[in-house]
């Protein structure tokens, strides 16, 4: 899971930089670079969503496995 967390941190860093560049697009000298930054931000968000989905799946699986090891009580 640590590889996934490292990936998410890197993608978050890319997202932050791209959003900052996009936010300054109105004063940017290179409008094309600002537009590319916007696309980079969208790509980073998509990648983060994929990572989150994988993380969610792993966590759900671990929770189910942990639940299977608990003694079941009948009320």
Secondary structure, DSSP 8 states (H G I E B T S, - for coil): -HHHHHHHHHHHHHHHHHHHHHHTTTT-S-HHHHHHHHHHHHHHHHHHHHHHHHHHHHHHHHHHHHHHHS-----
